[in-house]
Amino acid sequence: MNIVSTSNALKNITGTIVLAGAGKMGGAMLTGWLAGGLDAKRVVVVEPTPSDEIKALAGKGVRINPKDMAAAETLVLAVKPQSFREAGPLVKPFVGPSTLVVSIMAGTKISALEEVCGGMVVRAMPNTPAAIGRGITVAVPAKGVSAAQRAIADALLRATGAVEWAEDEKLMDAVTAVSGSGPAYVFLLAEELARAGVEAGLPAGLAMKLARETVAGSGELLHRSDLPVATLRQNVTSPGGTTQAALEVLMAKDGLQPLMIRAIAAATKRSMELAK
């Protein structure tokens, strides 16, 4: 994998960007685009039930559900995967032979996107921290996607966080299992850390506060530090101390490692099933 440099790329986009689906993820992307300097007049939003926040962007020049349908330079598909077959014909008029089609729909293969929409397809898998600009997205280009189109896709995806590029679409099921679903695992950790604190005698409110701030703070430290993850863990662990006592349980043969391997395998398998 490699990262494409796209400095000031949003400001340099000159074609029309059609966003199909302006829910939480699509709305987060749109907010990131405009904050990054994309000209609002270049954006068209196709959304049956736009929120008040999306409607308000019309005042900045964003076109919402226009009646005139013409091929755009780029179409970003942010609809729910289960609605794709229904929504496809509605957005197809925006797609010409050379239109860049960027999909963030989980489990939807490049071949399905080409069949329903056509165009030059980039399949991407973001995650929910994109809503605060801290997401991670992996993108795979179809054959025929040009370097210029890849740069545009990178700029649009990078507006909500980091972007990694892969050449093998088969990796996307594991990507979905690790980063796409990953935030839920972290939130579960916070839940269970708080629950264990209550079992240890802490008041529920204090236990949840400690769990939330510990997970959030540790995540920020992980984000800012260049040290290996194992080193960060070791830095907290004093020989014979309380952390080591807990880690001996978590790192036992039946501890966190085999459990996480099974969880990721289950999510990967389900992603494969959904893609059929």
C-alpha positions in Angstrom: 0.0 0.0 0.0 1.0 3.6 -0.5 -0.3 7.0 0.2 -0.9 9.5 -2.7 0.1 13.1 -1.9 -2.7 15.5 -2.7 -1.7 18.9 -1.3 -4.4 21.6 -2.1 -6.1 19.0 -4.4 -9.6 19.9 -3.2 -9.1 23.5 -4.2 -7.9 22.5 -7.6 -10.9 20.3 -8.5 -12.7 21.9 -11.4 -15.4 19.4 -12.3 -18.8 18.6 -10.7 -18.9 16.3 -7.7 -22.2 14.4 -7.2 -22.7 13.0 -3.7 -25.3 10.3 -3.6 -26.3 9.8 0.0 -25.8 12.5 2.6 -26.3 10.6 5.8 -23.7 10.5 8.6 -20.8 9.3 6.5 -21.8 11.2 3.3 -22.5 14.3 5.3 -19.1 14.1 7.1 -17.4 13.8 3.8 -19.2 16.8 2.4 -18.3 18.9 5.5 -14.7 17.9 5.1 -14.7 18.8 1.4 -16.1 22.3 2.0 -13.8 22.9 5.0 -10.9 21.8 2.8 -11.6 24.4 0.1 -13.8 22.6 -2.4 -16.0 25.1 -4.2 -19.5 24.5 -3.0 -20.9 25.3 -6.4 -19.2 22.2 -7.8 -21.2 19.9 -5.4 -24.5 18.3 -6.2 -26.2 16.3 -3.4 -28.7 13.5 -4.2 -30.5 12.7 -1.0 -34.3 11.8 -0.7 -34.5 13.2 2.9 -31.8 15.8 3.3 -31.2 17.0 6.9 -31.5 20.6 7.9 -27.7 20.8 8.0 -27.5 19.6 4.4 -30.4 21.9 3.3 -28.6 24.9 4.8 -25.6 24.3 2.5 -27.8 25.3 -0.5 -27.1 28.9 0.7 -23.4 28.3 0.0 -24.0 27.1 -3.5 -24.5 23.3 -3.0 -27.2 22.0 -5.4 -29.6 19.6 -3.7 -31.6 17.1 -5.8 -31.5 19.0 -9.0 -34.0 18.2 -11.8 -31.4 18.5 -14.5 -29.4 15.4 -14.7 -26.1 15.4 -16.6 -22.9 13.4 -16.5 -20.5 14.6 -13.8 -16.7 14.4 -13.4 -17.1 12.5 -10.2 -19.9 10.5 -8.4 -19.4 9.6 -4.8 -21.7 6.8 -3.6 -22.5 7.0 0.1 -25.8 5.2 0.1 -26.5 2.1 2.2 -25.3 -1.1 0.5 -28.7 -2.7 0.7 -30.2 0.4 -1.2 -27.6 0.3 -4.0 -29.5 -1.7 -6.5 -32.5 0.6 -6.0 -30.5 3.8 -6.0 -28.2 2.8 -8.9 -30.6 3.7 -11.8 -31.3 7.1 -10.1 -27.7 8.2 -10.2 -26.7 6.5 -13.5 -27.6 9.7 -15.5 -24.7 11.4 -13.7 -22.3 8.8 -15.0 -20.5 9.0 -18.3 -17.9 6.6 -19.7 -15.1 8.6 -18.1 -16.9 9.6 -14.8 -14.9 8.7 -11.7 -17.2 6.7 -9.4 -16.0 6.5 -5.8 -17.9 4.1 -3.6 -17.8 3.9 0.2 -20.4 1.1 0.4 -19.3 -1.9 2.5 -19.2 -5.2 0.7 -20.0 -3.8 -2.8 -17.5 -5.1 -5.3 -16.0 -3.1 -8.2 -17.7 -5.5 -10.7 -21.1 -4.7 -9.2 -20.4 -1.0 -9.3 -19.3 -1.2 -12.9 -22.4 -3.2 -13.8 -24.9 -0.9 -12.2 -23.3 2.5 -12.6 -20.4 2.2 -15.1 -17.6 4.7 -15.1 -14.1 4.5 -13.7 -14.6 2.9 -10.2 -12.7 3.4 -7.0 -13.9 1.2 -4.1 -13.2 2.6 -0.6 -13.8 1.5 3.0 -13.8 4.3 5.5 -14.8 4.1 9.2 -16.9 6.2 11.6 -14.1 8.4 13.1 -14.3 10.1 9.6 -17.2 12.1 11.2 -14.5 14.0 13.3 -11.8 14.0 10.6 -9.9 11.1 12.2 -11.0 8.3 9.9 -8.9 5.8 8.0 -9.9 4.7 4.5 -8.5 2.0 2.3 -9.2 2.5 -1.5 -8.8 0.2 -4.4 -8.9 1.5 -8.0 -10.4 -0.5 -10.9 -8.3 -1.0 -14.0 -8.5 2.1 -16.2 -8.6 4.6 -13.4 -6.2 7.3 -14.4 -3.6 8.9 -12.1 -5.5 12.1 -12.2 -8.7 10.4 -11.1 -6.9 8.5 -8.4 -5.6 11.9 -7.1 -9.2 13.3 -7.0 -10.5 10.2 -5.2 -7.6 10.5 -2.7 -8.4 14.2 -2.1 -12.1 13.5 -1.5 -11.4 10.6 0.8 -8.6 12.3 2.7 -10.9 15.1 3.7 -12.1 12.8 6.6 -8.8 11.3 7.6 -5.9 9.2 6.4 -6.0 7.2 3.2 -4.2 4.0 2.2 -4.3 2.6 -1.3 -4.3 -1.1 -2.2 -4.1 -2.8 -5.6 -5.8 -6.1 -4.5 -9.6 -5.9 -4.0 -9.5 -9.2 -2.1 -7.9 -7.3 0.9 -11.1 -5.3 1.4 -12.9 -8.0 3.4 -10.1 -8.0 6.0 -9.9 -4.2 5.8 -13.6 -4.0 6.6 -13.1 -6.4 9.6 -10.2 -4.5 11.0 -10.8 -0.8 10.5 -14.4 -0.6 9.1 -15.8 -2.5 12.1 -12.9 -1.7 14.4 -14.4 1.3 16.2 -17.1 -1.0 17.6 -14.5 -3.2 19.1 -12.9 -0.2 20.8 -16.3 1.0 22.1 -16.9 -2.5 23.5 -13.6 -2.3 25.3 -14.7 0.9 26.9 -18.0 -0.6 27.9 -16.4 -3.7 29.4 -13.6 -1.7 31.1 -16.3 0.4 32.9 -18.3 -2.7 33.7 -15.3 -4.4 35.3 -14.6 -1.2 37.3 -18.1 -1.4 38.8 -17.4 -5.0 39.7 -14.3 -3.9 41.4 -16.3 -1.4 43.5 -16.3 1.9 41.6 -19.5 3.9 41.2 -21.0 3.4 37.7 -20.6 7.1 36.7 -16.9 7.2 37.7 -16.1 3.9 36.1 -17.5 5.0 32.8 -15.7 8.4 33.0 -12.4 6.6 33.7 -13.0 4.1 30.9 -14.0 6.7 28.3 -11.1 9.0 29.1 -8.6 6.2 29.3 -9.5 4.8 25.9 -9.7 8.2 24.3 -6.4 9.4 25.8 -4.6 6.2 25.0 -5.9 6.4 21.4 -4.5 10.0 21.1 -1.2 8.9 22.5 -1.1 6.1 20.0 -1.9 8.6 17.3 0.8 11.0 18.2 3.6 8.6 19.1 6.0 7.0 16.7 6.8 4.2 19.1 5.7 0.7 18.3 2.4 -0.3 19.9 4.2 -3.0 21.9 6.6 -0.4 23.3 3.8 1.8 24.4 2.3 -1.1 26.2 5.6 -2.0 27.8 6.1 1.6 29.0 2.9 1.2 31.1 3.9 -2.1 32.5 6.1 -2.3 35.6 7.6 -5.7 36.5 5.5 -7.3 39.2 3.0 -4.4 39.2 -0.8 -4.1 38.7 -0.6 -3.7 34.9 1.4 -6.9 34.6 -1.1 -8.8 36.7 -3.9 -7.7 34.4 -1.9 -8.4 31.2 -1.1 -11.9 32.4 -4.8 -12.6 32.1 -5.3 -10.7 28.8 -2.3 -12.2 27.2 -2.9 -15.8 28.3 -3.4 -18.6 25.8 -7.1 -18.1 26.0 -6.9 -14.4 26.3 -7.4 -11.4 24.0 -5.2 -12.6 21.1 -7.1 -15.7 20.1 -10.4 -14.0 20.8 -9.5 -11.1 18.5 -8.3 -13.5 15.7 -11.6 -15.3 15.8 -13.5 -12.0 15.8 -11.7 -10.6 12.8 -12.1 -13.9 11.0 -15.8 -13.9 11.6 -16.2 -10.3 10.4 -14.0 -11.1 7.3 -16.2 -14.1 6.5 -19.4 -12.0 6.8 -18.0 -9.4 4.5 -17.3 -12.0 1.9 -20.8 -13.3 2.3 -22.3 -9.8 1.9 -20.3 -9.2 -1.3 -21.8 -12.2 -3.1 
